[in-house]
């Protein structure tokens, strides 16, 4: 019996992610040299994609469109902010340049420079894919039942040795 993608199955799949509007390839499993393996139903990937993969079988390919709202959300204007230029003193700034900042709690925030002048820098802290409709080309490579252990931990363990 072929397994299909359902809750609590471990799914390995190849994907190519494109920007629907421009057709530009943004990411693909080939770039990482191996399929992505997830425990389905645990929200390890964006909800709109996971939902639309349910019921796929091994060897099946599918093009899945995920609207922005079900991917990385719409752009949040409140995350576009102006900060004093002196915060970026040692950095030669460019528009579109990605930057990382650290909160006092040690959390990493990614941002992109939108604009700057001598006094202020406008940064956008939205996810780079916020507001974009995405297209995924999916090929399911393997589906198996998750072990009780994996379900307990909420993610797939390596394909190497199976622990019993």
Secondary structure, DSSP 4 states (H G I P E B T S, - for coil): ---BS-TTEEEEEEEEEEETTT--EEEEHHHHTS-EEEETTS-SS-HHHHHHHTT-BTT-EEEEEE-GGGTT-S--GGGEEEEEGGGGTTS---TT-EEEEE-TT--EEEEEEEEE-SSEEEEE-S-TTTT--EEEEEEEEEEEEPPHHHHHHTSPPPSSSPP-
